[in-house]
Amino acid sequence: MIKLRKCPSRVLTRCMSMLVNEPEYGWLADVGITDVNKGVYSGSWSGSGETVISVSPVNEKPIAKVVEGTVSDCEEVIRAAKEASKQWSMTPAPVRGEIIRQVGEQLRAKLEPLGKLVSLEMGKILPEGIGEVQEAVDIADYASGLSRMLNGKVIPSERPGHMMLEQWHPLGVCGVITAFNFPVAPYFWNFTIASACGNACLWKGAPTTPLTHIACTRLIAEVLEANKLPGGLSGLVTGGKAVGEAIVKDKRVDLLSFTGSCQVGREVGVKVQERFGKLILELGGNNAIVVMEDADLNMLIPAVCFASVGTAGQRCTTTRRLIVHKSLYDEVVTKLVSAYKQVRIGNPLIKGNLCGPLHTDAAVTAYEEAIEKAKSLGGKVEVGGCVLSHKYVEPTIITGLDHDCPLVHQETFAPILYILPHSSFEEAVSINNEVSQGLSSSIFTTNPQYLFRWVSAEGADSGICNVNIPTNGAEIGGAFGGEKETGGGRESGSDAWKQYCRRATCTINYTKDLPLAQGIDFS
């Protein structure tokens, strides 16, 4: 991001031609992006913070300006969300579901231009950018249906003339802090499900992808305004660390969903727990694919390429370790090196390119440092290992390091794959599970015994446990999240909706007698 406070805006305007004004990028107007975009929404658009420029990692060119929010702006967004939640919590759930359905239709109508914006501002290839928006469409469809299925339970009572009910009620306000690598989907995982459950939401996205957050919020705002609903149901505050800290510490934010690094997530978790808030943490993942001696290599090779190269290695579910049976080790390395050499690297908006840029200069530095460290420890770069230009790097395969090497256990957010040998199922599981994170794991095998042991309690200790598919590319129907230092949170499908609710156990006496539980006599 470029902050205009360091240089008068009139000077920068003369010196820099923004992409939003170039005919090639005319589609930016289709998602509401203009020269200057206000980055705060709570029913109306505002912003009293610094004016910054969002710069594309694709070509290092400025896209458009954003007026960020401040802590004071954040206060207003939280206030509006709290007020809106009162009305929304009393709105019948199926009516809430209809609003979410309309949001999904808005997203569907803007699928391509919004996907292009994701690619331009974040750097992932266009099929992945459009795919991320499609994921938001899918979760909106899911949440709309879910609004008619927020079921409680009827529980048998031990007392005659009594019945027990379990009900789920809205929490109030859900704060959502998301990361740069998925600037659309995680907010909609949270917003659609939380909204179906009767909560208001507020969003603070990554400082480097503000235009995507603004475009998404504009689509939601159009639906809210068309239905005469308060904008506080889906507020937005763009900005930096101070804004995020304000949301984390505010007691009016009943639940906080945080996506980010393990280090920052640990700090966030402590601060939210100090005020007894509810918390969903979606943190790092040092994910692995285990390759057994009976694996189908025709399936494995393309799966590993997508899992380790997709999004330039910047997914939390990216495969960073490949644990290969020693009988197949050399063959797998040879085939993967050949496949990596065919990966086209370049502008992610151009069809056929499979690897776009890293998102920041810091990511490029981390990539270079990890490769140099690997070499110093005796690792061999089988393919890749070079920075090409700007933020474009070569997807890299490294062999020759021990499975318990600290570098291998370190999550480097870049396309670096460590290939490690194993000699048995038990050893492979042990290597898979020895890292501190537990997000996603997969095994490639045709042996039913390996398959069922892998998904059993003796197998992978990750929240996502796959067989014969990559570690990334999760569907919205299942709960998404991981164990250990990944944070333990769950979002999206299955029963993840319960995290956005408070549970009430209700015992109803419909007689004129007053028997006590456990047979207690207090007469």
N, C-alpha and C positions, 0 to 999 in steps of 0.2 A: 504494500500500500504506500502511496505517496501522500504525505500530509502537506496541505497547502500553507499551513502556518509558517513553514520554512521559506516560502517564496510567495509574493503577492499573486493572487489568482489570475490577474490580468496578464502577468508575465508568463505564467505557465500556459495560459490559454493561447497566447501567441506562439509559444514554443512547441506546443504539443497538439497534435491532431488526434482527437479521441475517436475510437472506433464507432461509437454511437452515431457519429456524424458522417460516416463513410457509407456509400450506397451498398457495398458488399454486406454490411451488417444492418441493413434496414429492418431485418426481422426483429431486432431488439425492441423496436417500437411495439411489436405485436404483444410483448409481455410487459409493456408499460415503462420501459427504461428510457429515460430522457437524459439530457446533458447533466442536470443536477437532480439528484433523487434524495428526498427526505427519508431518513432511516428509522423513524419512530412512528408507530401506529398504535392507537388505542381507541379508535373511532374516527379520528382525523389524523392526517399526516403532519409530522412536525420534526424537530431536531434542533437542539441548541448546542451541539458539540462541534468538534472540529470537522472541517470539510476535507475529505480524503479522496483519492482517486484509486479505483480498483484497476489493477494492472493485470493483464492476461499473462499467465505463464507460457501460453502457446507461442506468443511472438514478442513478449516484453513491451507491448503497447498498451497505453491507457484506454480503458473501455468507457468509463463515465465517472462522474463525481457523486459522492454520497455525503450527506450531512449526518454525521453520527449522533447518537444519543449520549446523554450524560447521566450521572447518578440521579439528578433531579428529574430528568425525563423518565428514568426507570421507576421512580416513585409514583409518577402519574400512571404509568402503564399497569403497575401492580394494583394501584387503587381502583382503576377501571376494571381490571380483571376480577377483583374481589366483589365489586358491585354487580358486575354482569353475572357472576356465578350464582347469586341469589335467585335471579329470575330463571336462569338456565337449569338449576337443580330441580326446580318445580315444574319444568316443562316435561311432558310425557316422553319417555325414552324413544318411542317410534317417531315422534315429531322431530326429536334431535337427529335421529337417523336420516330423516328426509333432508335435513340441511346438509348433513355430511355427504349424502348422495349427490346433491347439487354441487358441492365442492369437487367431488370426483369428476362430474361432468365438465366443470371448468378446466380441471387439469387435463382431461382427455382432449378437450378442444385445443389446448395449447401444448400438446405433447411434444411436437417437433421444435418449436422455437424455444420452449423452456429447456428441452434437452440440449439444444445448441448452446444456450447460455451456460448450462452446467459444464459443458465441454470447454467453452471459451474461458470461463472464469476459474474453474478448478483444474482442468487439463486432461480429464479422462477422454477416451475416444468416444465419438458420437454415438455408436450403438450402446455404450455403457451409460452415456448421459441420458439418452432417451429411455433406456431400460430403468434408470433410477426414477424418472418421472412416472413410468409405467407402474413401478412398485408403489408409488404414492396413490395412483389411480386404484390399484388392486386393494390396498389397505382401506381406502375410502369405501369401496364396494363391500369389503368384509365388515367394516365397522357399521355400515348402514344396516346390514342384516343382523349384526350382533345386537343392535339396539332393541330387537324384539326377543332376545334370548339371554338377557341378563338375569339368569335364574338363580333363585335361592334354594333352600331345602326345607322340607317338612321333616322334623326329627321326632321319633317316638319319645314320649315322656314316660317316666316311671310312675308318675302320679296320676290317679284317675281324674278324668274331667279336665285334663290339661293338654295343651299341645305346644310344641316348640317350633319356631320358625327361624330361619337364617336369612337375613336380608343384607343387601349391598347398597350403600348410599354414597353419593359423591363426596370427595374430599374437600373440594372448594377450588383452589387455584393450583395448577401444575406449571412449574417453570421448566423449560426445556433448553438446555445448552448443548449445541451440536458442534461437530468438528468440520474441518474444511473438506475432507475426502468424500463425504456424502452430504452435500449441502441442501438436499431436498428430503430424501426418504425418511431419515430418523425423526425429523420433526413431524411428519405425517403419521409415522408409527404411533407417536405419542398423542398428537392433536386429535386424530380421528377416534382413537379408542377412548382417550380421556374425555373427549367431548360427548361421545355416545353414553358414557357413564355419568354425564351431568356436570363436568368440570369446565372451568375457563382455563385457557392456556396463555402463556407468554413465552416468547422465543428470543433467545440471544444466540445467534449463530457465530461462526468463526469470523474474525475481523477481515479475513482475506477473501471472503465470498459474499459480501453484503448485497450485491445486486441480485443474486439468486434468491436470497431471503426476502428482499423487497418484492421481487416479481411474484413469488409464491404467496406472500401476504396480500398483495393486491388482488389475486384471484379469490382468496378467501373473503377479503373485505367486500368484494362485489356481491358475493352471495349473502353475506350478513346484511349489507345495506339494502339489497333487493327484498329481503324478508323482514326489514325493519327491526333487526336484532342489534344489540350493542356490540361495537367493535372490540370491546374489552374481552370478548370471548376468544379472540386470537390476536393478542398484542405482539408487538415486535419492538425490540430495542437493539439497534446495531451499536457497536462500540468495542472497547477494549476490556482490559482486566478489571477496572474499577466497576464497570457495569455488571460484569459477571459476579464479582464479589458481593455486590449489593443484592443480587437475586439469591445467591447462596445463603446469605445471612438473614434474610427477611422472614420473620415468623409467619407472615401472611401467605407465603408460598408453602402450601401444605405438603406438596411433593416436588422433589427436584429430580429430573432425569438429566444425567450428565454423561456425555460421550467425550472421551479424550484419553490422555495418557494415564498409565498407572500412577505415576508420580503425582500429577495434579489431582487425579481422582481420589488418592489417599487423603490429600488435604481437604478436598471438598467434602468427603465423607465425614471427616472429623467435625467440620464446621456445621454441617446439617444435623449430625447426631447431637451436638452440643445444645441445639434448640429443639431436639426431639422431633425433627421433621422426618417425613418419609423420603426414601431415597432409591433411585434406580441408577446403578453404575454400569456403563458399557465401556470398558477400558481396553487395554492392549491384548494382543494374542500372538504368541510365538507358535504358530500352527504347523502341524506336520501331516504328511501323508506317509503311511506305512505301505511298503510294497512286499508282498509275500512271494514265495518262489513260484506260485501258480498264477500270478497276476496276468491279466490280459494286457500286454504292452500296447496293443493297438488302441485301447481305451486310455491307458495310463498316460502316454506321452502328450496327447492334446489336452488332457485334464490338467496335468502339471503345468503346461505352458500357460493356460488360462489362469490357473490358481496362483502362479508365481509372477507372471508378467502383467496380467490384467491390472488396470489402473496404475501402471508403473510401480507395482508392488506397494501401493498405498492404501490397501484395504486392511481393516483390522482382522479380516479373515484370510489374508494372503498366506499362501504356503511358503514358509521360510526354511523348513527342514524336510528333506526327503530321506526316509529311513528305508533302505533297500536291502533285501536279502542278498547275502554275499554271492549266491549262485547267479544272480542277475545283475550285480552291481556294474560290471564293466559294460555290459550291453546297454543298460539304462543310461549310463553316463554318455556313451557314444551316441545313442539315439536322441537324447535331450540336447546335446551340443549341436547336432545337426539341425534339430528343430529350432533352437534359439537363433541360429544363423539365418533362418528364413523369416524371422520376425521383423516386420517393417516398422521403423521408428520414425516419428515425424508428427506433423500437424495433426492433432486428433480429430479435426473437423474434415479431414480428407479421407475419403473411403479407401479402405485397404490398409491403412496404418493401424497397427495393433498396440503400439506403445507410445503414449504421449509423454509430456515432460513431467519432471518432478514439480511439486507445487511451489517450493520456496528455495532460496539459496541455501538455507540451513539444511534442507534435505539433501542437496547436492554435496555439501560438506560432509554430512554424516555418511553418505554413500562412499565417498573417497576415503574417509578415515577408516571405515569398516574393512574396505578392501586392502588398504595398506597394513592394517592390524593383522588381517588374516595371513597375508604374505609373511609378516614378521614372525608369525607363530608356526610357519611351515605349511600353510595352506597353498593349494594350487588353483590358480584361476584357469578353469577349463575353457571358458568363453566369456566375452564381455570384459568388464572392468574399466571402461573408459568413459569419461565425460565427452560428449560430442560437441554440443554448442548450447549456449544459453543454459537451460535446465534439462536438456535431453541427455540421458545416460544410456549405456548399454545394459540390458538385462544380463545378469552375471551368475555363473555357476562356480562354486568353490568346493573342492574336495580336499581330503587330507587332514582335516581337523578332527579332534576327538569330540565325541557327542556331548561331553560335559564341559567343553571349553567355554569359559565365560562369554566369549564373543558369540558363540552359537546360541547361548542362552539369552543374549541381548537382542531385543527387537529393534532392528534397523528398518525404518519406514522407507524402503527402497527395494528395487527388484534384485535382491540378492538371495540366492538359494544355496543352502549347504546340503550336500549329499553325504549321507552317513551310512555305513554298513551295519547289518545285524545278522545274527545266525539262528534266531529262533523267535517264535511268536512272543514268548515271555520277555526276551530281551528287547524286542521292538516296542512292546507296551511300556516297559520300564523307561526306555529312552523318550518315548512320546510324552510320558507323564512327568518327567523330571524337571521340566521348566516351571517357572512360578505362575505363568498364566494358564488358563484352561478354557479357551474360547471354542476352537474348532479343530477337529481331527478327522482323518479319513483313512480307510484301509482299502487296498486293492487286492482282491482275492476271489477265487472261485470255489473255495473250500467252505462248506456250510459250518464246519466246526470253528474255523477262524472267525467267520462272520458273526456267529452268535456269541462267541466268547468276547469279541471286540465290543459289542454293544451291551454286554452284561456288566455286572459290578466289577469284574476282574479286568475289564478292558479300559478303553480311553476314559480319562477323568474330565473330559471337556463337556461344555454345555451343548455343543453341536457335535454329533458323533455319526459320521457318514460311512457309507460303503460303496465303493466303485463310482464315486463322483468326487469333484474337487472339494476343498475346504470352504471355498467361497460360493457366492450365488445362492444364498438361502431364500426359501419361499416365505411369503407372508403368513401362510397358514399355521406355521409352527412358532413357538416362542423363541425369540432370538436373544442370546446372551450366553455368558460363560461363568466358570467357577474360578476359585482361587483369586489371584490378583486381577482377573478380568472383572471382578466386582460382584458377581452373583445376581445382577439384575436381569430381568426378562421384559422384552417389549414385543410388540406385534401380535401374533396369533395365539392359539391355544387358550389357556386361561390367564394370560398375561393381563387381561383387563382387570383382574381382581386387585392388582397393585394400585389402580387409580380409584379405589373405593375404600370405605371403612365398613367393616363387618359388624352387624348387630345381631346378636342371638336373642330372640324374643320368646319368652314363656308366657302363655296366655291361660289363665284360669277361667273357665266358663261355667263354674259351679258356685255354690254358696259355701263350700267347705274350703279349708285351708290346710291341706296336708303338706308337710315339709319334705324336702328331698332327703335321701338317705335314711328315711324312716325316723327322723328326729322328732321327739315329743317335747314341746316347749310349753305345754299347758300348765 
